[in-house]
Amino acid sequence: MTGRRVVTNRRAVAKRRAVTGRRVVAGWRAVTGRRGGRGPGLPGVGSAAERSSDGEHGAGTVLVLGIVAALLVVLVGLGGLAQAQAARGRAQAGADLAALAAAAALRDGWEPCGRARETASRNGVRVVACTETGAGAVRVDVVSGPTVSVLGVTLGEAAGAARAGPATARAG
């Protein structure tokens, strides 16, 4: 052994021999004979020829990024659906209140559609149609004031319709 220093620490030598089964020289790797690096048998150690060449390195990262992107798309879609459902609920509540106000105004001898427009504007909706259906009943169609939009894309307005009047005016 020319130029190499032999390890004199008996415990270290015994430990290395138990792992590699070879004689240990200080600072030299027992398996490859190269200086430095990690110990033998550890993953990711060795030349490019010793590493796997299957092209799968980093596939887990790409998979995780794909899953995260898909989850974000689903969450944005669910947020849009929740916003649309809330707008639909506001429009329907506004239509119900406007129809009740119009029916009460018609019963009391007032202009029903004017009262329906006033009540609808107080509830944040706009009347698009108001018709007297006969026998003291009124039908009111409304759309919600603010439009539904997701990520700056406008999806439209929510609509609602309601009919109100005395029980004798029910359609059979």
C-alpha positions as CSV (number, residue, x, y, z in Angstrom):
1,M,0.0,0.0,0.0
2,T,2.0,2.8,-1.3
3,G,1.1,6.4,-0.4
4,R,-2.0,5.4,1.6
5,R,-2.4,5.7,5.3
6,V,-4.0,2.8,7.1
7,V,-6.7,3.5,9.7
8,T,-5.4,2.6,13.1
9,N,-8.7,3.1,15.0
10,R,-9.7,-0.6,15.6
11,R,-13.3,0.2,16.2
12,A,-13.7,2.2,13.0
13,V,-11.9,-0.6,11.0
14,A,-14.1,-3.3,12.5
15,K,-17.2,-1.3,11.7
16,R,-16.2,-0.6,8.1
17,R,-15.2,-4.2,7.6
18,A,-18.6,-5.4,8.9
19,V,-20.3,-3.1,6.4
20,T,-18.1,-3.6,3.3
21,G,-16.2,-6.7,4.0
22,R,-13.0,-5.1,2.8
23,R,-10.0,-3.5,4.3
24,V,-10.5,0.2,5.0
25,V,-8.1,2.9,4.1
26,A,-8.6,6.4,5.6
27,G,-10.4,8.8,3.2
28,W,-10.9,6.2,0.5
29,R,-14.2,4.5,-0.4
30,A,-13.9,0.8,-0.1
31,V,-16.3,-0.1,-2.9
32,T,-15.2,2.2,-5.8
33,G,-11.8,3.3,-4.7
34,R,-12.8,7.0,-5.2
35,R,-12.2,9.6,-2.6
36,G,-15.1,11.5,-1.0
37,G,-18.8,11.0,-1.5
38,R,-21.3,9.1,0.6
39,G,-20.8,5.6,1.9
40,P,-21.4,2.5,-0.3
41,G,-24.9,1.4,-0.9
42,L,-26.6,4.7,-0.5
43,P,-29.1,5.8,-3.2
44,G,-28.1,8.6,-5.6
45,V,-24.4,7.8,-5.3
46,G,-22.2,6.9,-8.3
47,S,-21.5,8.0,-11.8
48,A,-24.1,8.7,-14.4
49,A,-23.8,5.2,-15.7
50,E,-24.6,3.7,-12.3
51,R,-27.7,5.9,-11.9
52,S,-31.1,4.8,-13.3
53,S,-31.6,5.9,-16.9
54,D,-35.3,5.2,-17.1
55,G,-36.4,8.8,-17.5
56,E,-38.7,8.7,-14.5
57,H,-36.8,11.1,-12.3
58,G,-39.1,14.0,-11.2
59,A,-42.3,12.2,-12.3
60,G,-43.6,12.4,-8.8
61,T,-43.2,16.2,-8.7
62,V,-45.0,16.5,-12.0
63,L,-47.8,14.3,-10.7
64,V,-48.2,16.3,-7.5
65,L,-48.3,19.6,-9.5
66,G,-51.0,18.1,-11.7
67,I,-53.1,17.0,-8.8
68,V,-52.7,20.4,-7.1
69,A,-53.7,22.2,-10.4
70,A,-56.8,19.9,-10.8
71,L,-57.8,20.6,-7.2
72,L,-57.5,24.3,-7.8
73,V,-59.7,24.1,-10.9
74,V,-62.3,22.1,-9.0
75,L,-62.2,24.6,-6.1
76,V,-62.7,27.6,-8.5
77,G,-65.6,25.7,-10.1
78,L,-67.2,25.0,-6.8
79,G,-66.8,28.7,-5.8
80,G,-68.5,29.7,-9.0
81,L,-71.4,27.3,-8.4
82,A,-71.7,28.6,-4.8
83,Q,-71.8,32.2,-6.1
84,A,-74.4,31.3,-8.7
85,Q,-76.6,29.6,-6.1
86,A,-76.4,32.5,-3.8
87,A,-77.4,34.9,-6.6
88,R,-80.3,32.6,-7.5
89,G,-81.5,32.6,-3.9
90,R,-81.4,36.4,-3.8
91,A,-83.3,36.7,-7.1
92,Q,-86.0,34.3,-5.9
93,A,-86.4,36.0,-2.6
94,G,-86.7,39.3,-4.4
95,A,-89.3,37.9,-6.8
96,D,-91.3,36.5,-3.9
97,L,-91.4,39.7,-2.0
98,A,-92.2,41.8,-5.1
99,A,-95.1,39.4,-6.0
100,L,-96.5,39.6,-2.5
101,A,-96.2,43.4,-2.5
102,A,-97.9,43.6,-6.0
103,A,-100.7,41.3,-4.9
104,A,-101.3,43.4,-1.8
105,A,-101.3,46.6,-3.8
106,L,-103.8,45.1,-6.3
107,R,-106.0,44.1,-3.5
108,D,-105.9,47.6,-2.0
109,G,-106.6,49.3,-5.4
110,W,-103.0,50.5,-6.1
111,E,-100.8,50.0,-9.2
112,P,-99.3,46.5,-8.6
113,C,-96.4,46.6,-11.0
114,G,-95.1,50.0,-9.6
115,R,-95.2,48.5,-6.1
116,A,-93.4,45.4,-7.4
117,R,-90.6,47.5,-9.0
118,E,-90.2,49.5,-5.8
119,T,-90.0,46.4,-3.6
120,A,-87.7,44.6,-6.0
121,S,-85.2,47.6,-6.1
122,R,-85.1,47.6,-2.3
123,N,-84.1,43.9,-2.4
124,G,-81.4,44.4,-5.1
125,V,-83.2,42.8,-8.0
126,R,-84.8,44.3,-11.2
127,V,-88.3,43.5,-12.5
128,V,-88.2,42.3,-16.1
129,A,-91.9,41.3,-16.3
130,C,-95.0,42.0,-14.3
131,T,-98.4,40.8,-15.3
132,E,-101.8,40.6,-13.7
133,T,-103.0,37.0,-14.3
134,G,-106.7,37.7,-13.2
135,A,-108.7,37.2,-10.1
136,G,-106.3,39.3,-8.0
137,A,-103.1,37.4,-8.8
138,V,-99.8,38.9,-10.1
139,R,-96.8,37.2,-11.7
140,V,-93.4,38.9,-11.3
141,D,-90.2,37.9,-13.1
142,V,-86.9,39.4,-11.9
143,V,-83.1,39.2,-12.4
144,S,-80.5,39.8,-9.8
145,G,-78.6,43.1,-9.8
146,P,-75.0,42.0,-9.6
147,T,-73.9,39.5,-12.2
148,V,-72.2,36.2,-11.4
149,S,-68.5,36.2,-12.4
150,V,-65.7,33.8,-11.8
151,L,-62.1,34.9,-12.3
152,G,-63.3,38.0,-14.2
153,V,-65.5,35.9,-16.6
154,T,-69.1,37.0,-16.4
155,L,-71.5,34.1,-16.3
156,G,-74.7,36.1,-16.4
157,E,-77.5,37.1,-14.1
158,A,-79.7,34.9,-11.9
159,A,-83.4,35.0,-12.5
160,G,-86.4,34.4,-10.3
161,A,-90.2,34.3,-10.8
162,A,-93.1,34.3,-8.4
163,R,-96.8,34.5,-8.5
164,A,-99.0,35.8,-5.6
165,G,-102.7,36.4,-5.0
166,P,-105.7,35.2,-3.1
167,A,-106.2,31.4,-2.6
168,T,-109.2,31.6,-4.9
169,A,-107.0,32.5,-7.8
170,R,-105.0,29.3,-7.7
171,A,-104.5,27.6,-11.1
172,G,-106.3,24.2,-11.0
